[in-house]
Amino acid sequence: MAEVIITFKVMPEDIEVDLNKLEKEVKEFLNKHGEVGKTEREKIAFGLEAVVMIFVMDESKGSTDFIEDNIRNIDGVQSVEVTDVRRAIG
């Protein structure tokens, strides 16, 4: 099976959420199911920033529903969205 590259956009509940802590917790969870390649911050509005993570996992693990549900349950997370999915070549 091939690997897929998934981009997650994680929105915090508000601007008071510690994004470093949030990012660390999401990254620890994701690394149990694949590998986080890159993390960025995306400015949204009024001081609010989203955490964007590019994640690689084995295609045989199926959909991202399980991962999204678990990220949503992390303290401080308002929502999580898959913004891109690509099949790794090579």
Residue frames relative to the residue before (quaternion, step in Angstrom):
aa qw qx qy qz dx dy dz
M 1.0000 0.0000 0.0000 0.0000 0.00 0.00 0.00
A 0.4710 -0.6676 0.5112 0.2667 3.51 -1.24 0.55
E 0.4459 -0.6389 0.5377 0.3223 3.52 -1.35 -0.03
V 0.2438 -0.7461 0.5982 0.1614 3.54 -1.22 0.53
I 0.2768 -0.7269 0.6082 0.1583 3.53 -1.17 0.73
I 0.0679 -0.8159 0.5730 -0.0357 3.55 -0.57 1.24
T 0.1847 -0.7587 0.6141 0.1146 3.56 -0.98 0.85
F 0.1306 -0.7827 0.6077 0.0321 3.53 -0.77 1.16
K 0.1463 -0.7453 0.6429 0.0988 3.55 -1.09 0.77
V 0.1066 -0.8132 0.5721 0.0020 3.54 -0.46 1.28
M 0.1817 -0.7919 0.5790 0.0679 3.56 -0.68 1.17
P 0.3594 -0.7209 0.5478 0.2258 3.59 -0.86 0.94
E 0.6459 -0.5346 0.3799 0.3907 3.57 -1.26 0.39
D 0.7779 -0.1493 0.1100 0.6005 3.58 1.05 -0.77
I 0.7083 -0.4712 0.3124 0.4227 3.58 -1.30 0.03
E 0.5836 0.5964 -0.3641 0.4138 3.61 1.24 -0.25
V 0.5345 0.6359 -0.4066 0.3802 3.62 1.20 -0.35
D 0.4264 -0.6855 0.5344 0.2504 3.57 -0.96 0.94
L 0.2961 -0.8009 0.4951 0.1606 3.59 -0.22 1.27
N 0.5992 0.5551 -0.3719 0.4409 3.62 1.07 -0.57
K 0.6642 0.4863 -0.2939 0.4858 3.58 0.97 -0.88
L 0.6446 0.5271 -0.3113 0.4579 3.56 0.95 -0.94
E 0.6597 0.5108 -0.2983 0.4636 3.56 0.89 -0.97
K 0.6515 0.5244 -0.3133 0.4498 3.59 0.93 -0.90
E 0.6798 0.4918 -0.2933 0.4582 3.60 0.89 -0.93
V 0.6539 0.4950 -0.3147 0.4779 3.60 0.94 -0.85
K 0.6587 0.5175 -0.3091 0.4503 3.58 0.93 -0.89
E 0.6353 0.5237 -0.3298 0.4619 3.61 0.97 -0.83
F 0.6557 0.4976 -0.3114 0.4748 3.59 0.96 -0.83
L 0.6825 0.4985 -0.2989 0.4431 3.58 0.80 -0.98
N 0.6572 0.5302 -0.3207 0.4290 3.59 0.95 -0.80
K 0.5737 0.5624 -0.3829 0.4560 3.62 1.24 -0.19
H 0.7642 0.3581 -0.1662 0.5101 3.58 1.24 -0.48
G 0.7829 -0.0483 0.0396 0.6190 3.55 1.29 0.01
E 0.5211 -0.6199 0.4692 0.3522 3.55 -0.98 -0.84
V 0.3367 -0.7151 0.5781 0.2029 3.55 -0.92 0.98
G 0.2533 -0.8004 0.5296 0.1217 3.54 -0.72 1.09
K 0.8112 -0.0410 0.0919 0.5760 3.57 0.85 -0.94
T 0.1134 -0.7735 0.6211 0.0554 3.53 -1.13 0.73
E 0.0172 -0.7904 0.6119 -0.0261 3.55 -0.98 0.91
R 0.3245 -0.6847 0.6022 0.2515 3.53 -1.35 0.19
E 0.1393 -0.7812 0.6054 0.0614 3.55 -1.00 0.86
K 0.3600 -0.7288 0.5423 0.2124 3.56 -0.67 1.11
I 0.2287 -0.7798 0.5730 0.1058 3.55 -0.89 1.02
A 0.6565 -0.4393 0.3290 0.5174 3.60 0.46 -1.21
F 0.8548 0.1647 -0.1112 0.4794 3.55 -1.26 0.52
G 0.7331 -0.4294 0.2251 0.4769 3.59 1.02 0.80
L 0.5467 0.6102 -0.3980 0.4129 3.58 1.25 -0.10
E 0.0567 -0.7886 0.6122 0.0079 3.56 -0.97 0.93
A 0.3009 -0.7177 0.5992 0.1880 3.55 -1.17 0.68
V 0.3458 -0.6839 0.5960 0.2399 3.54 -1.26 0.50
V 0.1158 -0.7885 0.6033 0.0296 3.56 -0.71 1.12
M 0.0343 -0.8125 0.5813 -0.0284 3.57 -0.72 1.11
I 0.2233 -0.7363 0.6258 0.1278 3.51 -1.00 0.92
F 0.0719 -0.8305 0.5456 -0.0864 3.51 -0.58 1.31
V 0.1832 -0.7745 0.5988 0.0898 3.57 -1.01 0.87
M 0.0975 0.7886 -0.6028 0.0719 3.58 -0.88 0.95
D 0.6075 -0.5507 0.4321 0.3755 3.53 -1.28 0.38
E 0.5290 -0.6681 0.4375 0.2870 3.54 -0.87 1.02
S 0.6163 0.5876 -0.3428 0.3967 3.59 1.07 -0.66
K 0.5721 0.6025 -0.3821 0.4046 3.62 1.22 -0.29
G 0.5045 -0.6973 0.3920 0.3251 3.58 1.29 -0.10
S 0.8233 -0.2582 0.1873 0.4694 3.53 -1.21 -0.62
T 0.5380 -0.6338 0.4625 0.3082 3.54 -1.33 0.21
D 0.3494 0.7756 -0.4767 0.2214 3.62 1.24 0.03
F 0.6540 0.5155 -0.3116 0.4576 3.60 0.89 -0.94
I 0.6717 0.4944 -0.2932 0.4674 3.58 0.91 -0.93
E 0.6568 0.5112 -0.3119 0.4582 3.60 0.88 -0.91
D 0.6490 0.5234 -0.3184 0.4511 3.61 0.92 -0.89
N 0.6886 0.4801 -0.2835 0.4636 3.58 0.93 -0.85
I 0.6239 0.5145 -0.3445 0.4768 3.61 1.04 -0.66
R 0.6277 0.5477 -0.3323 0.4423 3.61 0.99 -0.79
N 0.6864 0.4948 -0.2749 0.4565 3.59 1.12 -0.64
I 0.5042 0.6242 -0.4376 0.4058 3.61 1.24 0.00
D 0.5512 -0.6296 0.4377 0.3289 3.58 -0.94 0.92
G 0.7930 0.3070 -0.2435 0.4666 3.54 -0.94 0.92
V 0.6094 0.5504 -0.3573 0.4450 3.59 1.26 -0.21
Q 0.2875 -0.7468 0.5803 0.1513 3.55 -0.85 1.05
S 0.7844 -0.1589 0.1499 0.5805 3.55 0.88 -0.99
V 0.1598 -0.7442 0.6363 0.1258 3.52 -1.35 0.29
E 0.0698 -0.7984 0.5980 -0.0101 3.53 -0.99 0.90
V 0.3276 -0.6855 0.6079 0.2305 3.55 -1.07 0.76
T 0.1501 -0.8298 0.5346 0.0565 3.57 -0.52 1.17
D 0.8032 0.0307 -0.0088 0.5948 3.59 1.22 -0.35
V 0.0058 -0.7599 0.6500 0.0002 3.55 -1.12 0.76
R 0.0554 0.7931 -0.6022 0.0723 3.55 -0.83 1.05
R 0.4198 -0.6728 0.5444 0.2736 3.52 -1.16 0.57
A 0.4102 -0.7110 0.5164 0.2441 3.58 -0.83 1.02
I 0.1967 -0.7706 0.5982 0.0983 3.55 -1.01 0.84
G 0.7280 0.4574 -0.3155 0.4016 3.53 -0.97 0.86
